[in-house]
Amino acid sequence: DGGITQSPKYLFRKEGQNVTLSCEQNLNHDAMYWYRQDPGQGLRLIYYSQIVNDFQKGDIAEGYSVSREKKESFPLTVTSAQKNPTAFYLCASSGIRSGANVLTFGAGSRLTVL
Amino acid sequence: AQKVTQAQTEISVVEKEDVTLDCVYETRDTTYYLFWYKQPPSGELVFLIRRNSFDEQNEISGRYSWNFQKSTSSFNFTITASQVVDSAVYFCALSEASYSGGGADGLTFGKGTHLIIQP
């Protein structure tokens, strides 16, 4: 079945360490996204990519980095510059066509900074 | 700037009751799209519905129905005869149509409404 795979599901990090969250999709979608979810705050867009080797900052990109070397993959690195990284991270993908597209989401990765 | 407001943080009802989740949006665009997603305890968001700004017809899908009113900038979601399996966080979201035609610059989400259905 087609879908989005995020790993790891749970991750613990010490302060000052970088950590990379994996996101892989086999839906042949062109666009991919990273959202951050905090309790009571909804989802906020970190980065998105509409095409390989290109990506744009979302609303809260500071302290994060991404790459898009392959259509199927869009890893997110949470750097030590991110002051409050403990959160639930959701990856999504969509096709690209005129108008708005339905996003398909992965199961998420929960990052906890110790 | 676009904004989505879900004023109800948490709603608790007894099974079989009807429940309405409110969504109010702000946008400067005349062409836009509205969505509802469900997030069960597992965490993965599940798509429920997409509606474009030119289609104000209400929609019904089984026990779910949606009431879109441009005059009040609202896109409310009603569950009829609620069931325990409906317990989840529900998100309303907005996307403004991209002038590039790509329309792939993400969604703006509300903060969500936590719906609890008690047996």
Contacts between the chains, C-beta under 8 A, distances in Angstrom:
chain1	res1	chain2	res2	distance
A	30	B	104	7.1
A	31	B	102	7.8
A	31	B	104	3.9
A	33	B	106	5.5
A	35	B	109	7.8
A	40	B	9	6.9
A	40	B	111	6.2
A	40	B	112	7.9
A	41	B	111	6.0
A	42	B	6	8.0
A	42	B	91	6.6
A	42	B	109	4.5
A	42	B	110	5.7
A	42	B	111	4.0
A	42	B	112	5.4
A	43	B	45	8.0
A	43	B	91	6.9
A	43	B	107	7.9
A	43	B	109	4.3
A	44	B	109	7.7
A	45	B	106	4.6
A	45	B	107	7.8
A	45	B	108	8.0
A	48	B	104	7.4
A	48	B	105	6.4
A	48	B	106	5.2
A	50	B	102	5.9
A	50	B	104	5.0
A	50	B	105	7.7
A	56	B	105	7.3
A	58	B	106	6.4
A	88	B	43	6.7
A	90	B	43	7.7
A	90	B	45	6.8
A	92	B	45	7.7
A	94	B	104	6.0
A	95	B	104	7.9
A	96	B	102	5.0
A	96	B	103	7.1
A	96	B	104	4.5
A	97	B	101	8.0
A	97	B	102	7.9
A	97	B	103	6.8
A	98	B	97	7.8
A	98	B	101	4.7
A	98	B	102	7.9
A	98	B	103	6.2
A	99	B	33	6.6
A	99	B	52	6.9
A	99	B	97	5.7
A	99	B	103	4.9
A	100	B	32	7.7
A	100	B	33	3.6
A	100	B	35	7.9
A	100	B	50	7.0
A	100	B	52	7.7
A	100	B	95	3.8
A	100	B	96	8.0
A	100	B	97	6.4
A	100	B	103	4.8
A	100	B	107	7.7
A	101	B	95	7.9
A	101	B	103	5.8
A	101	B	104	5.9
A	102	B	35	7.4
A	102	B	47	5.3
A	102	B	50	5.8
A	103	B	45	7.7
A	103	B	47	7.3
A	103	B	106	7.9
A	103	B	107	6.3
A	104	B	47	7.3
A	105	B	37	7.9
A	105	B	44	5.5
A	105	B	45	4.1
A	105	B	46	7.9
A	106	B	44	6.7
A	107	B	42	6.6
A	107	B	43	5.7
A	107	B	44	4.5
A	108	B	43	4.3
A	108	B	44	6.6
A	110	B	43	7.9
